[in-house]
């Protein structure tokens, strides 16, 4: 049994839902995702012209259907580390004339058969999702960013806008959200810069882009992780130079159960990863507030958590190809196969993003297909859902258009190696646009079920209460090519409700994620 605080039971918890205490509306952009030219995300993922289910543009229709089911909204593109060496003009124009280039970020060959026009066309087919474009501030700068914006957003009458029209897009792409580079604080980044140099560059690019299109929304690079040596100082220096010119600052975070000296993994800390994400968001928000106060600004800057996921970053699938004569096309990279435990942590990260919806106005699950992704494909074969697919799709379905209510949660605690004493249960409630209430809850305990009680708002009348739970007795159970439905959501039949008292109760198995929907 996990160690508990002396004043809290380990097997019960309670959430009070109060309509009078709102956090913020749920921005649809919270359910964004990420398509990078990395491994098989694009090639053999969303784009495979020879596949039996490929359409006339080479897009896999089975993948399109799964992306629709997933509920992803804004798509960040084309990187990631990849963008810091990318020449956007390589990916437009006749395909037979597009050059093959070395991708230094992932030691691969980029064929450029998929570019800006293809991603825009693909998004139209998925359902008109928003494109979030990243510009290269690693090996390039102001001029190239302005050229790309002119090409993408000016209706016509200029050299670059007419080139776009000649390349098949008569109407402008109208891209609103732009990332000013990627992870520029990271020494691994092509063109890595100091906060001073990056802030100066980002400010000039932001000013130039607004001279072309004043309505663009700009994301400046924050720290690549909460644990960066430069974290905090980076945010303050970059925001000092860019605050009035940008709308978002980015956060990136990946989590995995760390290996211990005895060969086991630190699962207790891993299950509490949401605690670190919460701290990261609070710290960045504090840096934003301090800058706003120092500058006496009336402008607001929000957080774009535009890379987040579980990622076994040090494991074999994440290792790059090596050798000056070894630059493969679309190699199998970062193809983590997610377990039931991974999906529970993933669901907890979603809960954390929702709890902070007042500060986090956009987020991008990294990534969408094959590369640390909720959707996997086999070349010439099937596409299937990873375990992480299910918390994302159900949360997106129930929370979009809703309003986050302030969590009033009573829970026991347990001790972790990395984060100290943490709550055993994490939860958030969302009032839907139809008036229903959805509660998302995770039980982090590895061996104890939790009797979870929800007190609904006074006067809230409901006729039904349903609970769906992701839990497996085998924490390492996974969905694979051979067994694609090993881990799925199950109806939780322990749920009981009393409309007169406004109470709903459900038992949460150990290491589980649950969505309760009351209407």
Backbone torsions as a table, in degrees:
resi	resn	phi	psi	omega
1	UNK	NA	132.0	179.4
2	UNK	-59.2	146.7	177.2
3	UNK	-65.0	134.4	-175.2
4	UNK	-116.8	158.5	172.6
5	UNK	-71.4	151.5	-173.7
6	UNK	-66.3	-19.2	-174.4
7	UNK	-105.6	6.4	-176.1
8	UNK	-135.1	133.3	177.9
9	UNK	-74.0	151.1	-175.9
10	UNK	-85.8	-16.2	-168.7
11	UNK	-115.0	12.2	175.8
12	UNK	-137.1	152.2	176.0
13	UNK	-155.2	161.8	-175.0
14	UNK	-146.5	134.3	176.0
15	UNK	-119.0	125.5	175.4
16	UNK	-101.1	124.1	-179.1
17	UNK	-104.1	122.0	-175.8
18	UNK	-129.0	119.9	-178.6
19	UNK	-64.7	-20.4	-176.2
20	UNK	-80.3	-9.3	-176.7
21	UNK	-119.6	89.7	-178.5
22	UNK	-95.5	143.1	173.4
23	UNK	-89.1	-57.0	-179.0
24	UNK	-178.6	159.2	169.4
25	UNK	-63.7	152.3	176.7
26	UNK	-84.1	115.0	177.1
27	UNK	-77.0	130.8	179.2
28	UNK	-54.3	-28.6	-178.8
29	UNK	-66.2	-12.5	174.5
30	UNK	-61.9	-22.3	-176.9
31	UNK	-104.8	34.7	175.5
32	UNK	-76.7	169.5	175.8
33	UNK	-140.3	-165.0	-164.5
34	UNK	-148.4	124.1	174.8
35	UNK	-118.1	111.4	178.7
36	UNK	-115.7	149.1	172.5
37	UNK	-75.2	79.7	-174.2
38	UNK	-144.3	125.1	178.0
39	UNK	54.7	-129.5	-176.1
40	UNK	-107.2	25.8	178.1
41	UNK	-65.7	-49.2	179.1
42	UNK	-87.7	-63.0	-175.8
43	UNK	-82.3	123.7	-172.2
44	UNK	76.8	-0.5	176.9
45	UNK	-106.3	-90.1	178.6
46	UNK	-82.8	-17.8	-174.5
47	UNK	-128.6	112.1	178.9
48	UNK	-150.1	83.5	-171.8
49	UNK	-54.5	-31.5	-177.3
50	UNK	-86.8	2.6	-176.2
51	UNK	-74.4	145.6	179.3
52	UNK	-57.6	-26.6	179.7
53	UNK	-103.0	16.0	177.2
54	UNK	-74.6	140.9	176.0
55	UNK	-89.1	-169.2	-175.0
56	UNK	-64.7	-19.1	178.4
57	UNK	-97.7	1.6	-179.0
58	UNK	87.1	7.1	-178.9
59	UNK	-86.0	134.0	178.9
60	UNK	-73.2	118.3	-178.0
61	UNK	-69.6	-31.0	178.1
62	UNK	-66.9	-35.0	177.1
63	UNK	-69.6	-41.7	177.4
64	UNK	-56.5	-43.4	-180.0
65	UNK	-63.4	-40.2	179.6
66	UNK	-69.6	-35.6	177.5
67	UNK	-65.3	-39.6	176.2
68	UNK	-61.7	-44.7	179.9
69	UNK	-64.2	-36.9	179.7
70	UNK	-61.7	-36.5	179.1
71	UNK	88.5	19.2	179.6
72	UNK	-65.5	144.0	-176.5
73	UNK	-111.6	-98.3	179.4
74	UNK	-64.9	135.1	179.0
75	UNK	-115.8	115.1	177.3
76	UNK	-79.4	133.7	-171.1
77	UNK	-158.2	146.7	2.9
78	UNK	-101.8	12.1	179.3
79	UNK	-177.0	168.9	13.7
80	UNK	72.9	171.0	-179.9
81	UNK	-52.1	-32.2	-178.7
82	UNK	-55.9	-38.1	-171.9
83	UNK	-67.5	-21.6	-175.4
84	UNK	-73.7	-4.2	172.9
85	UNK	-129.4	11.4	-170.7
86	UNK	-87.7	137.4	171.8
87	UNK	-106.6	105.4	-170.1
88	UNK	-59.9	-30.9	-177.0
89	UNK	-69.7	-16.2	174.7
90	UNK	-64.5	-25.3	-173.7
91	UNK	-100.4	17.4	176.0
92	UNK	-127.1	163.9	-179.3
93	UNK	90.3	-178.1	-178.5
94	UNK	-56.0	132.5	-174.6
95	UNK	-62.1	-34.4	-178.0
96	UNK	-69.5	-14.0	179.8
97	UNK	-102.5	-1.1	-177.3
98	UNK	-78.7	135.5	-175.9
99	UNK	-79.3	153.4	169.3
100	UNK	-90.1	135.0	-176.6
101	UNK	-130.1	156.1	171.3
102	UNK	-79.0	129.2	173.1
103	UNK	-98.6	105.8	-175.9
104	UNK	-70.6	-27.7	-176.2
105	UNK	-63.4	-42.5	-174.4
106	UNK	-121.2	16.6	175.8
107	UNK	47.6	54.1	-177.3
108	UNK	-134.3	172.2	173.3
109	UNK	-101.7	126.7	177.1
110	UNK	-98.0	121.0	-178.0
111	UNK	-84.7	-17.7	-179.6
112	UNK	61.9	22.4	174.9
113	UNK	-74.8	-10.5	178.6
114	UNK	-128.8	125.9	-177.9
115	UNK	-147.5	-152.6	-173.2
116	UNK	-59.9	-44.5	179.9
117	UNK	-64.2	-39.7	-178.0
118	UNK	-67.3	-43.5	-179.4
119	UNK	-65.8	-37.6	178.8
120	UNK	-65.5	-42.2	179.1
121	UNK	-66.0	-40.2	179.3
122	UNK	-63.3	-43.3	179.1
123	UNK	-64.2	-36.1	175.0
124	UNK	-60.2	-39.2	-179.0
125	UNK	-73.5	-33.7	176.4
126	UNK	-66.0	-37.5	178.2
127	UNK	148.2	28.9	176.5
128	UNK	74.8	27.0	179.2
129	UNK	-61.5	155.8	-176.8
130	UNK	-78.4	136.3	175.5
131	UNK	-92.6	128.0	176.6
132	UNK	-111.6	106.9	-170.0
133	UNK	-95.7	136.5	175.7
134	UNK	-104.0	141.0	178.4
135	UNK	-109.6	150.4	-177.2
136	UNK	-80.8	108.7	172.8
137	UNK	-113.9	19.2	175.2
138	UNK	-90.5	-66.9	178.8
139	UNK	-97.4	-3.6	-178.1
140	UNK	-131.2	-167.5	-175.1
141	UNK	-164.7	-137.5	-170.2
142	UNK	-60.9	-50.1	-174.1
143	UNK	-60.7	-45.4	-178.4
144	UNK	-66.8	-37.1	177.9
145	UNK	-64.4	-41.4	178.7
146	UNK	-66.7	-38.9	177.7
147	UNK	-61.8	-44.8	-179.4
148	UNK	-63.5	-42.9	179.5
149	UNK	-64.1	-41.8	177.5
150	UNK	-61.9	-45.6	179.8
151	UNK	-59.7	-42.0	-172.6
152	UNK	-81.7	-38.5	-165.4
153	UNK	-114.9	-15.9	179.2
154	UNK	-81.2	129.2	-175.1
155	UNK	-58.3	-41.3	-177.9
156	UNK	172.5	178.0	174.9
157	UNK	91.9	-0.5	176.5
158	UNK	-124.7	165.6	-177.0
159	UNK	-54.2	-50.3	-174.0
160	UNK	-76.9	-37.1	178.1
161	UNK	-67.0	-34.7	177.3
162	UNK	-71.6	-31.5	173.8
163	UNK	-62.8	-41.6	176.9
164	UNK	-60.0	-44.3	-179.8
165	UNK	-63.9	-41.0	178.2
166	UNK	-65.4	-26.7	179.5
167	UNK	-86.4	7.6	170.3
168	UNK	110.3	-3.9	179.5
169	UNK	-112.2	90.1	-177.0
170	UNK	-64.2	-39.8	178.8
171	UNK	-92.2	146.3	178.7
172	UNK	-64.0	156.3	179.7
173	UNK	-74.1	-24.7	175.8
174	UNK	61.3	43.3	-178.0
175	UNK	-73.4	124.1	-177.4
176	UNK	-93.7	-39.3	-170.3
177	UNK	-105.9	127.1	-174.8
178	UNK	-131.7	134.0	175.1
179	UNK	-94.0	126.7	-180.0
180	UNK	-86.7	76.2	-178.1
181	UNK	85.2	-172.6	-177.3
182	UNK	-145.6	127.4	172.1
183	UNK	42.9	47.9	-175.8
184	UNK	-69.6	-10.5	174.5
185	UNK	-78.7	-13.9	-172.4
186	UNK	-86.2	125.9	177.9
187	UNK	-59.5	-21.1	178.0
188	UNK	-75.8	-13.1	-172.6
189	UNK	-79.7	130.9	172.9
190	UNK	-59.2	122.6	-177.8
191	UNK	79.9	22.3	177.1
192	UNK	-47.7	139.3	-176.5
193	UNK	-132.2	160.2	171.3
194	UNK	-72.9	163.5	177.7
195	UNK	-59.7	-38.6	179.1
196	UNK	-61.3	-49.8	-176.8
197	UNK	-70.4	-42.0	-179.9
198	UNK	-66.0	-44.2	-179.7
199	UNK	-59.5	-40.5	178.4
200	UNK	-64.3	-44.6	179.2
201	UNK	-64.9	-47.8	-178.0
202	UNK	-61.1	-38.1	179.0
203	UNK	-64.3	-40.5	-179.6
204	UNK	-70.4	-39.1	178.2
205	UNK	-65.9	-42.3	178.7
206	UNK	-60.6	-45.5	-179.9
207	UNK	-63.0	-42.6	179.5
208	UNK	-65.0	-42.9	-179.9
209	UNK	-62.9	-37.9	-179.5
210	UNK	-71.1	-22.1	175.2
211	UNK	-69.3	-28.1	176.1
212	UNK	-85.5	-47.8	-175.5
213	UNK	-138.6	97.8	-176.2
214	UNK	-64.2	-16.3	-173.9
215	UNK	-93.2	2.5	178.8
216	UNK	-64.7	149.8	174.5
217	UNK	-109.9	125.0	-168.6
218	UNK	-114.4	138.1	-180.0
219	UNK	-112.6	117.9	177.4
220	UNK	-92.7	148.1	-177.3
221	UNK	-70.4	122.3	166.1
222	UNK	-93.3	-159.6	-177.5
223	UNK	-74.7	147.5	-178.3
224	UNK	-73.3	-17.7	173.4
225	UNK	-164.2	164.3	179.2
226	UNK	-66.1	-25.1	-174.9
227	UNK	-93.2	6.0	178.8
228	UNK	-62.8	140.6	179.2
229	UNK	-59.6	-29.6	-177.4
230	UNK	-92.1	2.1	-177.0
231	UNK	-57.6	139.9	-179.4
232	UNK	93.3	-61.1	176.8
233	UNK	-64.0	-38.1	178.0
234	UNK	-60.1	-49.9	-178.4
235	UNK	-58.2	-45.8	-176.3
236	UNK	-64.6	-43.2	-177.7
237	UNK	-69.9	-42.1	-179.4
238	UNK	-68.1	-44.6	-179.6
239	UNK	-65.7	-33.4	178.4
240	UNK	-56.7	-35.5	-177.3
241	UNK	-90.1	-25.5	-169.4
242	UNK	-116.8	-4.9	-165.3
243	UNK	-51.0	-48.8	-174.9
244	UNK	-73.8	-13.5	-173.8
245	UNK	-102.5	-9.3	-175.5
246	UNK	-122.2	164.6	-177.7
247	UNK	-112.6	-22.1	-177.2
248	UNK	-139.4	154.1	164.9
249	UNK	-122.1	139.9	-172.3
250	UNK	-88.5	152.7	166.5
251	UNK	-126.3	142.8	174.1
252	UNK	-129.0	135.9	178.3
253	UNK	-153.9	133.0	174.9
254	UNK	-127.9	146.2	-176.8
255	UNK	-132.5	147.4	174.3
256	UNK	-156.1	157.4	177.3
257	UNK	-75.4	116.8	-173.0
258	UNK	-75.7	142.0	178.1
259	UNK	-69.0	137.7	177.2
260	UNK	-99.5	163.1	179.8
261	UNK	-55.5	-27.4	-179.3
262	UNK	-87.1	5.2	177.8
263	UNK	91.7	-8.5	176.0
264	UNK	-85.7	172.4	177.7
265	UNK	-111.7	148.1	-178.4
266	UNK	-80.8	81.5	-175.4
267	UNK	-72.6	-32.9	-178.6
268	UNK	-62.6	-44.3	177.6
269	UNK	-67.4	-40.5	-179.9
270	UNK	-58.2	-43.1	-178.7
271	UNK	-66.1	-17.4	178.3
272	UNK	-101.8	21.1	-178.1
273	UNK	-56.7	-30.8	178.5
274	UNK	-59.5	-25.9	178.2
275	UNK	-64.7	-42.6	178.1
276	UNK	-67.6	-43.4	178.8
277	UNK	-59.6	-41.1	178.5
278	UNK	-60.5	-44.8	179.2
279	UNK	-64.5	-38.5	177.8
280	UNK	-59.2	-49.2	-179.3
281	UNK	-61.7	-44.4	-179.1
282	UNK	-63.1	-40.2	-178.7
283	UNK	-67.0	-42.3	178.8
284	UNK	-67.5	-40.5	176.9
285	UNK	-59.6	-37.7	178.2
286	UNK	-64.9	-39.7	177.5
287	UNK	-64.5	-39.8	177.0
288	UNK	-62.2	-47.3	-177.9
289	UNK	-64.1	-39.2	-179.7
290	UNK	-65.3	-40.9	178.7
291	UNK	-66.1	-43.5	179.2
292	UNK	-58.9	-43.0	-179.8
293	UNK	-68.0	-41.6	-178.0
294	UNK	-64.3	-37.1	-179.0
295	UNK	-86.7	-5.4	-176.1
296	UNK	53.7	44.9	-175.4
297	UNK	-91.4	152.0	172.3
298	UNK	-103.2	2.2	-177.5
299	UNK	-85.6	145.6	177.6
300	UNK	-108.7	136.6	172.9
301	UNK	-118.7	128.7	-178.5
302	UNK	-107.5	177.6	-178.6
303	UNK	-101.3	132.2	168.0
304	UNK	-108.2	104.1	180.0
305	UNK	-85.9	71.8	-164.0
306	UNK	-90.8	13.8	161.4
307	UNK	-148.3	121.1	174.9
308	UNK	-155.0	145.6	177.5
309	UNK	172.4	177.6	163.5
310	UNK	-89.5	131.2	-179.0
311	UNK	-148.5	120.2	177.1
312	UNK	-82.7	75.1	-164.3
313	UNK	-64.8	-27.0	-177.0
314	UNK	-98.9	0.9	-177.6
315	UNK	-82.5	166.1	-172.7
316	UNK	-54.2	-43.7	-178.3
317	UNK	-60.7	-17.4	-177.4
318	UNK	-94.5	3.0	-178.6
319	UNK	-84.6	132.4	-178.8
320	UNK	-70.9	152.4	167.8
321	UNK	-58.6	159.3	179.9
322	UNK	-134.7	157.6	175.2
323	UNK	108.4	137.3	-177.8
324	UNK	-68.1	-17.8	178.9
325	UNK	-107.7	19.0	-175.4
326	UNK	-130.9	87.2	-179.8
327	UNK	-126.8	76.0	-173.5
328	UNK	-69.2	158.3	174.1
329	UNK	-92.2	123.7	175.9
330	UNK	48.1	58.0	176.6
331	UNK	-70.8	163.8	176.1
332	UNK	-77.3	103.3	-178.8
333	UNK	-127.8	142.2	174.4
334	UNK	55.6	35.6	-177.5
335	UNK	-91.9	63.1	177.7
336	UNK	-62.8	137.3	175.2
337	UNK	-104.2	116.3	-167.7
338	UNK	-88.1	140.7	-179.3
339	UNK	-92.5	175.6	174.6
340	UNK	-62.0	-41.2	178.6
341	UNK	-63.2	-40.5	176.9
342	UNK	-58.3	-41.8	-178.0
343	UNK	-67.0	-33.4	177.7
344	UNK	-66.3	-45.6	177.0
345	UNK	-62.0	-42.9	177.5
346	UNK	-55.9	-46.0	178.8
347	UNK	-63.3	-35.0	177.7
348	UNK	-67.7	-36.6	176.4
349	UNK	-63.3	-38.9	175.1
350	UNK	-61.5	-42.4	176.9
351	UNK	-57.6	-43.0	-179.3
352	UNK	-63.5	-42.9	177.8
353	UNK	-61.1	-42.6	179.4
354	UNK	-65.3	-41.4	-179.6
355	UNK	-60.2	-24.9	-177.9
356	UNK	-109.6	30.8	-176.0
357	UNK	-64.6	-15.6	176.5
358	UNK	-74.0	-25.2	179.9
359	UNK	-108.8	-33.9	-179.4
360	UNK	-94.2	105.1	-177.6
361	UNK	-102.3	-2.0	176.4
362	UNK	-156.6	150.1	177.0
363	UNK	-155.2	148.3	-179.8
364	UNK	-130.9	112.8	172.0
365	UNK	-64.6	123.7	179.8
366	UNK	-106.7	118.9	-4.2
367	UNK	-120.9	-159.1	-169.9
368	UNK	-97.0	-44.9	-175.0
369	UNK	-134.0	130.5	172.4
370	UNK	68.3	-42.5	-176.3
371	UNK	-93.2	109.1	-173.8
372	UNK	33.7	60.3	-163.3
373	UNK	-127.0	157.0	174.9
374	UNK	-78.5	-13.8	-178.7
375	UNK	-122.0	131.1	178.1
376	UNK	-118.9	151.0	176.6
377	UNK	-135.1	159.9	171.1
378	UNK	-119.2	131.8	179.4
379	UNK	-54.7	126.1	-178.5
380	UNK	72.7	-1.0	-174.6
381	UNK	-121.9	-150.9	-172.3
382	UNK	-82.1	170.4	168.1
383	UNK	-120.7	144.5	-177.9
384	UNK	-147.6	168.4	-177.0
385	UNK	-92.5	131.3	168.7
386	UNK	-78.2	169.6	-179.8
387	UNK	-59.7	-33.4	-178.0
388	UNK	-71.6	-15.0	179.2
389	UNK	-58.4	-38.8	-167.7
390	UNK	-71.9	-45.9	175.7
391	UNK	-61.5	-38.7	-179.2
392	UNK	-65.1	-50.0	-173.7
393	UNK	-65.0	-41.1	-178.5
394	UNK	-73.1	-39.0	177.1
395	UNK	-63.2	-44.7	178.3
396	UNK	-60.1	-42.6	-178.3
397	UNK	-62.6	-42.5	-173.6
398	UNK	-87.9	-27.3	-171.1
399	UNK	-98.9	-23.8	-179.0
400	UNK	-56.4	133.3	178.5
401	UNK	80.1	-0.7	-178.1
402	UNK	-93.3	-170.7	178.8
403	UNK	-130.1	128.9	178.5
404	UNK	-76.4	131.2	176.5
405	UNK	-101.8	143.4	-174.9
406	UNK	-59.6	123.8	-178.2
407	UNK	-69.8	127.1	173.0
408	UNK	-118.6	88.1	-167.4
409	UNK	-114.6	132.8	171.4
410	UNK	-111.9	123.4	-175.6
411	UNK	-147.4	155.0	169.2
412	UNK	-72.3	-179.0	-178.6
413	UNK	-134.7	165.9	170.6
414	UNK	-145.5	164.5	-173.2
415	UNK	-97.0	135.6	176.0
416	UNK	-122.9	156.0	-179.9
417	UNK	-70.5	-38.4	-174.0
418	UNK	-89.5	-37.0	-169.4
419	UNK	-116.9	6.2	-178.8
420	UNK	72.0	-144.8	-178.6
421	UNK	-81.3	126.4	-176.1
422	UNK	-131.4	156.3	176.4
423	UNK	-63.2	140.3	177.8
424	UNK	-72.2	-32.9	-178.7
425	UNK	-117.5	139.3	173.3
426	UNK	-126.1	141.1	-173.3
427	UNK	-157.7	156.7	173.6
428	UNK	-149.1	150.0	178.3
429	UNK	-116.2	142.2	178.0
430	UNK	-127.9	126.0	172.5
431	UNK	-85.1	119.8	-176.5
432	UNK	-73.5	161.7	179.2
433	UNK	-66.2	-17.2	177.1
434	UNK	-92.4	4.5	179.1
435	UNK	92.0	-8.5	178.0
436	UNK	-71.7	169.4	177.5
437	UNK	-124.1	129.9	174.9
438	UNK	-117.7	133.8	178.6
439	UNK	-120.1	128.1	178.1
440	UNK	-110.8	130.0	-171.9
441	UNK	-145.2	143.1	177.7
442	UNK	-125.8	137.9	172.3
443	UNK	-104.4	112.0	-175.6
444	UNK	-84.7	-12.8	-178.0
445	UNK	-61.9	137.8	-178.5
446	UNK	-84.4	-14.9	-174.5
447	UNK	-142.2	4.3	-175.9
448	UNK	-127.9	126.1	173.0
449	UNK	-68.7	160.9	-176.8
450	UNK	-132.0	126.3	175.8
451	UNK	-86.2	106.3	-171.3
452	UNK	-101.8	127.9	-177.5
453	UNK	-117.0	133.6	177.8
454	UNK	-115.0	122.9	173.1
455	UNK	-99.8	111.2	-176.2
456	UNK	-79.7	162.9	-177.4
457	UNK	-58.2	148.5	177.5
458	UNK	-57.6	132.7	177.3
459	UNK	81.1	1.1	-179.8
460	UNK	-76.4	114.5	-179.1
461	UNK	-97.3	131.3	179.9
462	UNK	-140.2	155.7	-178.4
463	UNK	-116.3	-12.8	-179.3
464	UNK	-150.1	150.8	176.2
465	UNK	-140.8	127.6	-176.5
466	UNK	-130.3	143.7	177.7
467	UNK	-130.7	134.0	174.7
468	UNK	-120.6	132.9	-173.8
469	UNK	-125.8	138.2	169.4
470	UNK	-105.2	114.1	-179.4
471	UNK	-160.0	140.0	172.3
472	UNK	-136.0	137.9	175.3
473	UNK	-58.9	-34.5	173.9
474	UNK	-90.1	103.9	-175.9
475	UNK	-62.4	-21.3	-176.5
476	UNK	-97.9	8.4	177.3
477	UNK	-60.7	138.7	-174.2
478	UNK	-139.2	156.6	171.1
479	UNK	-92.4	127.9	-176.7
480	UNK	-129.9	174.5	176.3
481	UNK	-56.3	-38.3	-177.3
482	UNK	-81.0	-26.6	-178.0
483	UNK	-139.8	82.7	-168.0
484	UNK	-79.4	-11.7	-176.9
485	UNK	-125.6	30.9	179.8
486	UNK	-64.6	-40.0	-179.2
487	UNK	-115.8	116.0	179.2
488	UNK	-140.3	172.9	172.3
489	UNK	-75.1	145.4	176.0
490	UNK	-125.7	143.6	174.0
491	UNK	-65.1	129.8	-178.8
492	UNK	-93.2	104.3	-173.1
493	UNK	-82.0	2.3	177.5
494	UNK	-81.2	-6.8	-174.2
495	UNK	-67.7	135.8	173.3
496	UNK	-133.2	154.5	-178.8
497	UNK	-147.0	153.4	177.7
498	UNK	-136.9	101.5	-175.9
499	UNK	-63.3	-32.5	-177.3
500	UNK	-65.5	-41.9	-179.3
501	UNK	-92.5	-9.6	-179.4
502	UNK	71.4	32.7	-176.5
503	UNK	-113.5	140.0	172.0
504	UNK	-129.6	136.0	179.6
505	UNK	-129.2	142.3	178.6
506	UNK	-151.8	144.0	177.4
507	UNK	-92.0	127.7	-179.4
508	UNK	-100.9	117.6	177.4
509	UNK	-64.3	162.3	174.2
510	UNK	-59.7	145.7	-179.9
511	UNK	46.7	71.7	-177.4
512	UNK	-144.3	154.7	173.0
513	UNK	-121.5	134.6	-175.7
514	UNK	-136.1	141.0	171.1
515	UNK	-115.5	125.0	177.3
516	UNK	-109.9	127.6	-179.4
517	UNK	-121.7	120.9	-176.7
518	UNK	-120.0	126.8	179.0
519	UNK	-146.6	NA	NA
